[in-house]
Amino acid sequence: MKTVAALLFTLVATLPLSSEELPKLHPNLEPLRPFLGKTWRGDLAQPGADRVNVDVARWERILNGQAIRILHSVDDGNYGGETIIRWDETRKAITYYYFTTAGFMTSGTMTVEKGKYTSFEKVSPPAEGVTEVKGTGEVKDDGTMVTTSEYLKNGRWIPGHGATYREAPDAKVIFK
């Protein structure tokens, strides 16, 4: 009987949730749901770089749906960071903070329209002369996530990194 109960519990626990049973998410974060609950692996290309870096990013719902966390690492932990995204009721905006293994952080805002996010952040302290970053990201119809960025460096906007990510459930975010 215990075996049957355990089997039944396992079966019920692994059934997909209907849209009405999805874990609660702050209504203003809801447009980011397509990114959530997934680990993404992408080739991160930097303009002018000789090589492509591998980035692994995990997007997850946290704090009872009041926030989203993104953990990511590049090249098995040579660089990485953690982002916390939340709705700021005072500013009436999606805001976020990004903390890095390189010792700098960013804070910014994000808008989401038609499945595509646009972000703007300030870098503190400036990292290699970069003081601000603009970025975009979206989940395409083929299931890939595509991101692009621009950096404000020495007073000029320059192309930043870009990547195409695919879901990689077995990939791991690594910190050293």
N, CA, C and O of each residue as an XYZ file, in Angstrom:
704
protein
N       0.811     -1.190      0.000
C       0.000      0.000      0.000
C       0.865      1.269      0.000
O       0.564      2.235     -0.701
N       1.956      1.251      0.806
C       2.849      2.411      0.849
C       3.473      2.650     -0.522
O       3.657      3.797     -0.928
N       3.803      1.562     -1.243
C       4.402      1.677     -2.565
C       3.420      2.315     -3.538
O       3.807      3.166     -4.339
N       2.162      1.917     -3.477
C       1.138      2.490     -4.352
C       0.952      3.968     -4.035
O       0.863      4.788     -4.948
N       0.894      4.311     -2.772
C       0.733      5.717     -2.378
C       1.925      6.546     -2.843
O       1.750      7.658     -3.339
N       3.130      6.017     -2.687
C       4.325      6.741     -3.132
C       4.316      6.919     -4.643
O       4.669      7.985     -5.148
N       3.912      5.871     -5.370
C       3.846      5.949     -6.832
C       2.809      6.981     -7.262
O       3.061      7.781     -8.163
N       1.639      6.962     -6.613
C       0.587      7.915     -6.931
C       1.049      9.342     -6.645
O       0.813     10.240     -7.454
N       1.708      9.563     -5.496
C       2.223     10.887     -5.154
C       3.223     11.365     -6.204
O       3.163     12.515     -6.639
N       4.142     10.489     -6.613
C       5.150     10.840     -7.623
C       4.482     11.198     -8.938
O       4.875     12.170     -9.582
N       3.477     10.431     -9.349
C       2.777     10.693    -10.597
C       2.083     12.049    -10.551
O       2.205     12.838    -11.488
N       1.362     12.326     -9.478
C       0.652     13.596     -9.350
C       1.643     14.755     -9.292
O       1.397     15.802     -9.891
N       2.741     14.588     -8.592
C       3.730     15.667     -8.440
C       4.419     16.004     -9.748
O       4.908     17.122     -9.910
N       4.472     15.072    -10.682
C       5.176     15.328    -11.936
C       4.258     15.703    -13.081
O       4.737     15.987    -14.179
N       2.931     15.714    -12.854
C       2.010     16.118    -13.909
C       2.198     17.598    -14.200
O       2.436     18.385    -13.284
N       2.093     17.988    -15.480
C       2.218     19.413    -15.792
C       1.083     20.209    -15.158
O      -0.039     19.718    -15.038
N       1.378     21.416    -14.760
C       0.369     22.277    -14.170
C      -0.465     22.915    -15.266
O       0.068     23.275    -16.315
N      -1.754     23.061    -15.043
C      -2.579     23.803    -15.985
C      -2.259     25.277    -15.814
O      -1.631     25.671    -14.831
N      -2.690     26.096    -16.771
C      -2.384     27.525    -16.677
C      -2.971     28.138    -15.419
O      -2.429     29.114    -14.899
N      -4.085     27.577    -14.915
C      -4.677     28.104    -13.691
C      -3.863     27.713    -12.462
O      -4.014     28.332    -11.409
N      -2.998     26.692    -12.572
C      -2.243     26.207    -11.428
C      -0.784     26.653    -11.451
O       0.008     26.188    -10.631
N      -0.407     27.549    -12.374
C       0.962     28.030    -12.421
C       1.284     28.751    -11.123
O       0.419     29.419    -10.555
N       2.514     28.624    -10.648
C       2.884     29.337     -9.418
C       2.643     30.839     -9.583
O       2.891     31.417    -10.641
N       2.160     31.442     -8.518
C       1.850     32.870     -8.543
C       3.099     33.686     -8.846
O       4.193     33.389     -8.368
N       2.904     34.717     -9.652
C       3.965     35.648    -10.003
C       3.361     37.045     -9.951
O       2.222     37.244    -10.375
N       4.111     38.011     -9.437
C       3.598     39.382     -9.388
C       3.065     39.733    -10.775
O       3.745     39.472    -11.767
N       1.869     40.317    -10.875
C       1.273     40.593    -12.188
C       2.175     41.391    -13.129
O       2.141     41.180    -14.341
N       2.972     42.298    -12.589
C       3.843     43.110    -13.440
C       5.100     42.360    -13.887
O       5.831     42.837    -14.755
N       5.353     41.186    -13.296
C       6.468     40.341    -13.728
C       5.994     39.235    -14.673
O       6.806     38.539    -15.283
N       4.703     39.083    -14.785
C       4.115     38.015    -15.595
C       4.663     37.963    -17.032
O       4.843     36.863    -17.553
N       4.936     39.095    -17.696
C       5.474     39.015    -19.061
C       6.831     38.298    -19.158
O       7.249     37.904    -20.247
N       7.515     38.131    -18.019
C       8.809     37.438    -18.013
C       8.666     35.931    -17.807
O       9.664     35.211    -17.815
N       7.444     35.450    -17.624
C       7.225     34.023    -17.356
C       7.861     33.105    -18.408
O       8.376     32.056    -18.023
N       7.862     33.428    -19.714
C       8.464     32.512    -20.685
C       9.952     32.207    -20.441
O      10.464     31.197    -20.922
N      10.639     33.075    -19.698
C      12.050     32.876    -19.398
C      12.257     31.968    -18.184
O      13.330     31.387    -18.017
N      11.229     31.847    -17.339
C      11.363     31.243    -16.014
C      11.383     29.720    -16.005
O      10.857     29.049    -16.894
N      12.025     29.206    -14.940
C      12.056     27.768    -14.720
C      12.925     27.034    -15.709
O      12.784     25.827    -15.906
N      13.823     27.767    -16.328
C      14.663     27.179    -17.365
C      16.125     27.508    -17.114
O      16.470     28.556    -16.568
N      16.966     26.581    -17.530
C      18.394     26.840    -17.588
C      18.742     26.983    -19.060
O      18.414     26.130    -19.885
N      19.412     28.081    -19.365
C      19.751     28.418    -20.742
C      21.264     28.339    -20.913
O      22.012     28.721    -20.013
N      21.717     27.843    -22.070
C      23.143     27.791    -22.403
C      23.340     28.517    -23.718
O      22.652     28.242    -24.702
N      24.290     29.452    -23.729
C      24.504     30.235    -24.940
C      25.963     30.515    -25.210
O      26.803     30.515    -24.310
N      26.233     30.751    -26.468
C      27.565     31.189    -26.888
C      27.571     32.704    -26.848
O      26.860     33.362    -27.606
N      28.376     33.245    -25.961
C      28.430     34.674    -25.698
C      29.549     35.280    -26.536
O      30.728     35.023    -26.291
N      29.177     36.074    -27.513
C      30.165     36.679    -28.415
C      30.358     38.146    -28.075
O      29.393     38.898    -27.934
N      31.601     38.535    -27.947
C      31.970     39.914    -27.670
C      32.576     40.485    -28.947
O      33.464     39.855    -29.521
N      32.129     41.667    -29.422
C      32.707     42.227    -30.639
C      34.230     42.338    -30.537
O      34.757     42.832    -29.541
N      34.921     41.881    -31.559
C      36.376     41.964    -31.606
C      37.110     40.871    -30.851
O      38.338     40.805    -30.903
N      36.381     40.014    -30.150
C      37.030     38.936    -29.382
C      37.381     37.778    -30.305
O      36.685     37.509    -31.284
N      38.470     37.101    -29.976
C      38.925     35.963    -30.774
C      38.125     34.696    -30.495
O      38.073     33.790    -31.327
N      37.511     34.638    -29.334
C      36.810     33.405    -28.967
C      35.423     33.714    -28.414
O      35.118     34.833    -28.000
N      34.609     32.681    -28.429
C      33.259     32.765    -27.886
C      33.275     32.132    -26.498
O      33.898     31.090    -26.294
N      32.598     32.756    -25.555
C      32.490     32.221    -24.198
C      31.149     31.504    -24.037
O      30.169     31.836    -24.705
N      31.122     30.529    -23.152
C      29.893     29.792    -22.872
C      29.253     30.358    -21.611
O      29.872     30.394    -20.548
N      28.015     30.795    -21.745
C      27.266     31.359    -20.627
C      26.124     30.414    -20.281
O      25.401     29.959    -21.167
N      25.962     30.119    -19.000
C      24.844     29.317    -18.514
C      24.052     30.209    -17.563
O      24.610     30.782    -16.626
N      22.740     30.321    -17.812
C      21.889     31.194    -17.004
C      20.646     30.439    -16.559
O      19.995     29.769    -17.360
N      20.326     30.552    -15.289
C      19.142     29.921    -14.709
C      18.187     31.015    -14.260
O      18.545     31.835    -13.415
N      16.965     31.042    -14.817
C      15.931     32.006    -14.459
C      14.935     31.313    -13.538
O      14.429     30.242    -13.874
N      14.647     31.905    -12.381
C      13.703     31.264    -11.462
C      12.854     32.278    -10.696
O      13.272     33.405    -10.431
N      11.674     31.841    -10.361
C      10.737     32.598     -9.540
C      11.201     32.466     -8.091
O      11.526     31.368     -7.638
N      11.233     33.594     -7.357
C      11.634     33.554     -5.949
C      10.695     34.430     -5.125
O       9.871     35.167     -5.666
N      10.839     34.331     -3.813
C      10.122     35.178     -2.859
C       8.609     35.151     -3.098
O       7.951     36.189     -3.169
N       8.082     33.926     -3.219
C       6.638     33.733     -3.417
C       6.108     34.469     -4.642
O       4.962     34.918     -4.661
N       6.953     34.587     -5.664
C       6.521     35.223     -6.901
C       6.670     36.730     -6.921
O       6.274     37.375     -7.892
N       7.234     37.306     -5.867
C       7.431     38.752     -5.824
C       8.703     39.185     -6.555
O       8.924     40.377     -6.768
N       9.532     38.222     -6.936
C      10.786     38.551     -7.608
C      11.219     37.388     -8.497
O      10.687     36.281     -8.422
N      12.195     37.682     -9.333
C      12.821     36.700    -10.218
C      14.314     36.772     -9.978
O      14.874     37.856     -9.811
N      14.964     35.603     -9.961
C      16.424     35.558     -9.826
C      17.002     34.927    -11.082
O      16.484     33.940    -11.606
N      18.091     35.526    -11.546
C      18.870     34.943    -12.628
C      20.268     34.712    -12.083
O      20.947     35.658    -11.684
N      20.694     33.474    -12.065
C      22.078     33.130    -11.742
C      22.751     32.784    -13.051
O      22.168     32.079    -13.875
N      23.975     33.268    -13.263
C      24.668     32.890    -14.498
C      26.160     32.802    -14.261
O      26.717     33.474    -13.394
N      26.788     31.956    -15.053
C      28.249     31.856    -15.008
C      28.773     31.672    -16.421
O      28.137     31.050    -17.272
N      29.945     32.230    -16.641
C      30.609     32.175    -17.937
C      31.841     31.292    -17.813
O      32.631     31.428    -16.878
N      31.991     30.387    -18.769
C      33.163     29.505    -18.822
C      33.439     28.825    -17.483
O      34.522     28.951    -16.911
N      32.435     28.105    -17.005
C      32.558     27.304    -15.774
C      33.019     28.115    -14.571
O      33.806     27.634    -13.756
N      32.531     29.340    -14.462
C      32.787     30.127    -13.261
C      33.904     31.143    -13.356
O      34.253     31.756    -12.347
N      34.484     31.348    -14.545
C      35.500     32.402    -14.657
C      34.907     33.778    -14.390
O      35.608     34.695    -13.961
N      33.615     33.911    -14.646
C      32.882     35.137    -14.356
C      31.435     34.717    -14.113
O      30.978     33.709    -14.653
N      30.731     35.474    -13.316
C      29.324     35.171    -13.101
C      28.643     36.252    -12.313
O      29.253     37.241    -11.907
N      27.348     36.039    -12.104
C      26.605     37.024    -11.349
C      25.228     36.547    -10.972
O      24.773     35.477    -11.377
N      24.581     37.374    -10.185
C      23.218     37.113     -9.747
C      22.404     38.388     -9.904
O      22.813     39.467     -9.477
N      21.247     38.236    -10.525
C      20.330     39.351    -10.735
C      19.045     39.090     -9.964
O      18.523     37.975     -9.972
N      18.542     40.115     -9.301
C      17.235     40.057     -8.659
C      16.356     41.103     -9.356
O      16.683     42.290     -9.393
N      15.233     40.628     -9.906
C      14.288     41.483    -10.626
C      13.015     41.572     -9.793
O      12.543     40.566     -9.264
N      12.459     42.777     -9.677
C      11.228     42.940     -8.905
C      10.435     44.123     -9.432
O      10.959     44.977    -10.147
N       9.170     44.155     -9.067
C       8.334     45.309     -9.378
C       8.527     46.338     -8.276
O       8.375     46.019     -7.096
N       8.860     47.573     -8.649
C       9.026     48.664     -7.700
C       7.757     49.519     -7.753
O       7.540     50.277     -8.698
N       6.943     49.382     -6.741
C       5.657     50.076     -6.713
C       5.838     51.589     -6.692
O       5.053     52.309     -7.309
N       6.847     52.079     -5.999
C       7.084     53.523     -5.922
C       7.445     54.089     -7.295
O       6.935     55.136     -7.692
N       8.321     53.397     -8.014
C       8.763     53.871     -9.331
C       7.836     53.429    -10.455
O       7.947     53.911    -11.582
N       6.905     52.495    -10.142
C       6.006     51.921    -11.156
C       6.825     51.366    -12.316
O       6.569     51.661    -13.483
N       7.830     50.541    -11.954
C       8.736     49.993    -12.960
C       9.292     48.656    -12.487
O       9.377     48.385    -11.289
N       9.669     47.828    -13.461
C      10.422     46.620    -13.152
C      11.858     47.074    -12.931
O      12.469     47.685    -13.808
N      12.392     46.772    -11.751
C      13.762     47.174    -11.421
C      14.585     45.935    -11.119
O      14.044     44.870    -10.821
N      15.901     46.088    -11.200
C      16.766     44.943    -10.898
C      18.128     45.414    -10.416
O      18.557     46.547    -10.638
N      18.781     44.472     -9.742
C      20.149     44.648     -9.268
C      20.937     43.438     -9.719
O      20.474     42.304     -9.593
N      22.127     43.676    -10.243
C      22.994     42.610    -10.742
C      24.325     42.704    -10.007
O      25.008     43.726    -10.071
N      24.690     41.626     -9.305
C      25.930     41.562     -8.540
C      26.866     40.586     -9.241
O      26.433     39.510     -9.655
N      28.140     40.940     -9.382
C      29.063     40.129    -10.176
C      30.248     39.603     -9.367
O      30.587     40.127     -8.307
N      30.857     38.564     -9.897
C      32.072     38.026     -9.295
C      33.266     38.928     -9.569
O      34.325     38.743     -8.970
N      33.113     39.906    -10.468
C      34.198     40.833    -10.786
C      34.221     42.027     -9.841
O      35.085     42.896     -9.961
N      33.271     42.080     -8.893
C      33.298     43.131     -7.885
C      32.496     44.371     -8.214
O      32.406     45.272     -7.381
N      31.910     44.454     -9.399
C      31.050     45.599     -9.676
C      29.601     45.130     -9.633
O      29.326     43.931     -9.598
N      28.691     46.078     -9.638
C      27.265     45.758     -9.672
C      26.580     46.732    -10.611
O      27.143     47.763    -10.980
N      25.371     46.396    -10.986
C      24.576     47.319    -11.775
C      23.191     47.405    -11.160
O      22.757     46.498    -10.450
N      22.503     48.500    -11.438
C      21.099     48.630    -11.071
C      20.396     49.242    -12.266
O      20.929     50.122    -12.941
N      19.183     48.755    -12.515
C      18.507     49.232    -13.705
C      17.020     49.010    -13.706
O      16.423     48.554    -12.731
N      16.445     49.351    -14.837
C      15.020     49.157    -15.073
C      14.843     48.356    -16.355
O      15.731     48.279    -17.204
N      13.659     47.764    -16.457
C      13.366     46.891    -17.581
C      11.920     47.120    -18.012
O      11.035     47.292    -17.174
N      11.690     47.122    -19.309
C      10.333     47.121    -19.840
C      10.164     45.851    -20.658
O      11.127     45.325    -21.215
N       8.926     45.362    -20.726
C       8.640     44.152    -21.490
C       7.433     44.420    -22.370
O       6.364     44.799    -21.891
N       7.623     44.217    -23.666
C       6.534     44.384    -24.630
C       6.618     43.284    -25.663
O       7.681     43.012    -26.220
N       5.482     42.652    -25.911
C       5.375     41.620    -26.944
C       6.457     40.562    -26.811
O       7.053     40.150    -27.806
N       6.716     40.115    -25.564
C       7.662     39.038    -25.329
C       9.127     39.426    -25.395
O       9.997     38.557    -25.331
N       9.417     40.712    -25.522
C      10.807     41.176    -25.616
C      11.073     42.155    -24.482
O      10.290     43.076    -24.251
N      12.194     41.949    -23.769
C      12.526     42.912    -22.721
C      13.612     43.856    -23.223
O      14.459     43.492    -24.039
N      13.558     45.068    -22.712
C      14.580     46.078    -22.958
C      15.040     46.550    -21.586
O      14.222     46.876    -20.725
N      16.348     46.585    -21.390
C      16.874     46.960    -20.075
C      17.858     48.114    -20.205
O      18.493     48.311    -21.241
N      17.961     48.870    -19.116
C      18.916     49.967    -19.028
C      19.483     49.953    -17.618
O      18.727     49.943    -16.646
N      20.807     49.953    -17.497
C      21.416     49.875    -16.171
C      22.644     50.755    -16.053
O      23.302     51.076    -17.043
N      22.934     51.135    -14.825
C      24.142     51.896    -14.503
C      25.113     50.962    -13.799
O      24.708     50.143    -12.974
N      26.391     51.085    -14.124
C      27.443     50.214    -13.604
C      28.166     50.947    -12.477
O      28.548     52.107    -12.628
N      28.356     50.257    -11.334
C      28.996     50.873    -10.178
C      29.947     49.889     -9.500
O      29.516     48.801     -9.118
N      31.215     50.230     -9.338
C      31.920     51.291    -10.040
C      32.058     50.922    -11.515
O      31.868     49.762    -11.879
N      32.386     51.891    -12.366
C      32.546     51.573    -13.787
C      33.493     50.383    -13.974
O      34.499     50.256    -13.275
N      33.153     49.529    -14.918
C      33.952     48.332    -15.193
C      34.628     48.483    -16.546
O      33.965     48.531    -17.582
N      35.944     48.556    -16.526
C      36.727     48.735    -17.750
C      36.221     49.921    -18.563
O      36.179     49.868    -19.792
N      35.838     50.992    -17.870
C      35.371     52.209    -18.530
C      33.896     52.208    -18.878
O      33.380     53.226    -19.338
N      33.200     51.099    -18.674
C      31.769     51.019    -18.987
C      30.978     51.572    -17.808
O      31.143     51.126    -16.672
N      30.107     52.562    -18.094
C      29.311     53.188    -17.045
C      27.823     52.866    -17.148
O      27.100     52.960    -16.156
N      27.357     52.485    -18.348
C      25.952     52.149    -18.547
C      25.847     51.024    -19.573
O      26.733     50.840    -20.408
N      24.745     50.276    -19.493
C      24.506     49.166    -20.421
C      23.042     49.198    -20.840
O      22.154     49.383    -20.008
N      22.796     49.017    -22.137
C      21.446     48.827    -22.662
C      21.396     47.409    -23.222
O      22.355     46.952    -23.845
N      20.288     46.717    -23.005
C      20.181     45.354    -23.499
C      18.777     45.004    -23.938
O      17.806     45.672    -23.584
N      18.693     43.936    -24.720
C      17.407     43.376    -25.117
C      17.484     41.865    -25.008
O      18.566     41.278    -25.046
N      16.329     41.247    -24.874
C      16.253     39.793    -24.862
C      14.857     39.344    -25.211
O      13.878     40.010    -24.874
N      14.764     38.213    -25.887
C      13.451     37.667    -26.201
C      13.548     36.179    -26.465
O      14.580     35.667    -26.898
N      12.441     35.495    -26.192
C      12.332     34.085    -26.525
C      11.675     34.018    -27.893
O      10.553     34.492    -28.075
N      12.370     33.432    -28.849
C      11.890     33.330    -30.231
C      10.924     32.160    -30.387
O      10.810     31.315    -29.500
N      10.236     32.119    -31.513
C       9.286     31.043    -31.792
C       9.946     29.669    -31.806
O       9.293     28.668    -31.512
N      11.235     29.610    -32.144
C      11.933     28.314    -32.175
C      12.423     27.885    -30.789
O      13.090     26.859    -30.657
N      12.091     28.675    -29.748
C      12.465     28.326    -28.378
C      13.814     28.860    -27.946
O      14.200     28.671    -26.793
N      14.549     29.525    -28.835
C      15.824     30.107    -28.434
C      15.580     31.450    -27.754
O      14.559     32.101    -27.977
N      16.534     31.849    -26.924
C      16.518     33.167    -26.314
C      17.689     33.934    -26.918
O      18.828     33.466    -26.894
N      17.402     35.114    -27.459
C      18.427     35.923    -28.105
C      18.596     37.216    -27.315
O      17.617     37.890    -26.993
N      19.849     37.557    -27.004
C      20.141     38.779    -26.260
C      21.166     39.630    -26.998
O      22.020     39.107    -27.715
N      21.076     40.932    -26.819
C      22.066     41.865    -27.364
C      22.319     42.942    -26.319
O      21.500     43.152    -25.424
N      23.456     43.625    -26.435
C      23.735     44.715    -25.504
C      24.597     45.776    -26.164
O      25.257     45.541    -27.176
N      24.568     46.948    -25.555
C      25.431     48.067    -25.925
C      25.999     48.631    -24.636
O      25.347     48.602    -23.592
N      27.233     49.150    -24.718
C      27.897     49.725    -23.547
C      28.177     51.198    -23.777
O      28.562     51.602    -24.874
N      27.979     52.007    -22.725
C      28.440     53.389    -22.756
C      29.833     53.381    -22.144
O      30.005     53.206    -20.938
N      30.822     53.577    -23.008
C      32.221     53.515    -22.586
C      32.925     54.782    -23.052
O      32.933     55.113    -24.238
N      33.508     55.472    -22.097
C      34.211     56.726    -22.395
C      33.322     57.689    -23.181
O      33.779     58.358    -24.108
N      32.034     57.749    -22.793
C      31.107     58.701    -23.389
C      30.508     58.298    -24.724
O      29.759     59.075    -25.316
N      30.822     57.083    -25.221
C      30.301     56.634    -26.527
C      29.607     55.291    -26.382
O      30.093     54.411    -25.671
N      28.461     55.127    -27.060
C      27.789     53.829    -27.090
C      28.495     52.939    -28.099
O      28.691     53.323    -29.252
N      28.874     51.743    -27.654
C      29.557     50.787    -28.520
C      28.837     49.436    -28.447
O      28.176     49.146    -27.450
N      28.958     48.607    -29.493
C      28.331     47.274    -29.436
C      28.890     46.462    -28.279
O      30.093     46.470    -28.018
N      28.008     45.771    -27.598
C      28.393     44.900    -26.491
C      28.255     43.447    -26.893
O      28.261     43.116    -28.078
N      28.131     42.584    -25.901
C      28.023     41.154    -26.190
C      26.621     40.805    -26.686
O      25.657     41.535    -26.459
N      26.545     39.691    -27.353
C      25.272     39.138    -27.801
C      25.342     37.631    -27.684
O      26.430     37.056    -27.656
N      24.189     36.988    -27.615
C      24.184     35.530    -27.489
C      22.865     34.965    -27.974
O      21.826     35.625    -27.947
N      22.942     33.720    -28.418
C      21.753     32.922    -28.685
C      21.809     31.746    -27.730
O      22.760     30.964    -27.740
N      20.780     31.629    -26.904
C      20.708     30.591    -25.881
C      19.689     29.530    -26.280
O      18.701     29.806    -26.961
N      19.960     28.325    -25.839
C      19.011     27.224    -25.969
C      18.798     26.627    -24.576
O      19.685     26.664    -23.724
N      17.606     26.081    -24.370
C      17.362     25.420    -23.095
C      18.348     24.280    -22.926
O      18.588     23.508    -23.854
N      18.917     24.181    -21.736
C      19.904     23.145    -21.416
C      19.655     22.696    -19.980
O      20.362     23.118    -19.064
N      18.653     21.841    -19.780
C      18.273     21.456    -18.413
C      19.397     20.866    -17.584
O      19.371     20.979    -16.358
N      20.386     20.237    -18.215
C      21.482     19.613    -17.468
C      22.660     20.543    -17.236
O      23.594     20.187    -16.517
N      22.633     21.741    -17.839
C      23.735     22.681    -17.663
C      23.700     23.233    -16.239
O      22.631     23.348    -15.641
N      24.854     23.569    -15.707
C      24.965     24.052    -14.327
C      25.616     25.423    -14.289
O      26.584     25.693    -15.000
N      25.065     26.279    -13.444
C      25.700     27.560    -13.127
C      26.773     27.253    -12.109
O      26.494     26.644    -11.075
N      28.000     27.666    -12.387
C      29.135     27.328    -11.530
C      29.793     28.609    -11.001
O      30.096     29.531    -11.758
N      30.001     28.637     -9.692
C      30.785     29.694     -9.060
C      31.992     29.045     -8.404
O      31.884     27.963     -7.828
N      33.129     29.696     -8.487
C      34.365     29.136     -7.903
C      34.559     29.641     -6.497
O      35.539     29.284     -5.842
